[in-house]
């Protein structure tokens, strides 16, 4: 039947009893599969991570400035990676850095939620924030 229609006989499910076959134009089928895969790849959202760096002794004005940047990043749908960078002996003030990051998360509660609580990795205390779901 496939030869009379000048098409291909393609085995769809070889393990079924009896095996399932289909008469189709195989080249066209492969082309459509590639096209579908390309479309799905284009529609996949790309995750952008913006970083905001604090020092353990960050002043109020600097904090507000960085808070406004984080708000705009979260509203655009980007993730925010906030971290406190400790230099030299300032690592002794790690509690101060943790308080700063927790305050940051609380201030950004309506724009996004904390994905990861502050944790110390080497000389950095890192926290991730993801944008809130849009209604």
QUIUR-V703722 format. One record per pair of residues at least 4 apart in sequence whose ideal C-beta (glycine too) atoms are under 7 Angstrom apart, sorted by the first residue. I is the first residue (numbers start at 0). J is the second residue. If there is no record, write none. Layout:
I|J, I|J
This chain:
0|4, 0|22, 1|6, 1|7, 1|8, 1|22, 4|22, 6|22, 6|23, 6|24, 7|23, 7|24, 7|25, 8|20, 8|22, 9|20, 9|21, 9|23, 9|25, 10|18, 10|20, 11|19, 11|20, 11|21, 12|18, 12|19, 13|18, 15|19, 23|28, 24|28, 25|29, 26|30, 27|31, 28|32, 29|33, 30|34, 31|35, 32|36, 33|37, 34|38, 35|39, 36|40, 37|41, 38|42, 39|43, 46|78, 47|77, 47|78, 48|77, 48|78, 48|80, 49|72, 49|77, 49|79, 50|80, 51|65, 51|68, 51|69, 51|79, 51|81, 52|82, 52|84, 53|57, 53|65, 53|81, 53|83, 53|99, 54|83, 54|84, 55|83, 55|85, 55|89, 55|92, 55|95, 55|96, 57|61, 57|62, 57|99, 58|62, 59|63, 60|64, 61|65, 62|66, 63|67, 64|68, 65|69, 66|70, 66|103, 66|106, 67|71, 68|72, 69|73, 69|79, 69|81, 69|107, 70|74, 70|107, 70|110, 71|75, 72|77, 72|79, 73|77, 73|79, 73|107, 73|110, 73|111, 73|128, 73|130, 74|110, 76|130, 77|130, 78|127, 78|128, 78|129, 79|111, 79|128, 80|125, 80|127, 81|100, 81|103, 81|126, 81|128, 82|123, 82|124, 82|125, 83|96, 83|99, 83|100, 83|123, 83|124, 84|122, 84|123, 85|89, 85|90, 85|93, 85|96, 85|122, 90|122, 92|96, 93|97, 93|119, 93|124, 94|98, 95|99, 96|100, 96|124, 97|101, 97|117, 97|124, 98|102, 99|103, 100|104, 100|117, 100|124, 100|126, 101|105, 101|117, 102|106, 103|107, 104|113, 104|126, 104|128, 107|111, 107|128, 110|130, 110|131, 111|128, 111|129, 111|130, 111|131, 112|128, 112|129, 112|131, 113|126, 113|128, 114|127, 114|128, 114|129, 115|126, 115|127, 116|126, 117|124, 117|126, 118|124, 118|125, 119|124, 120|125
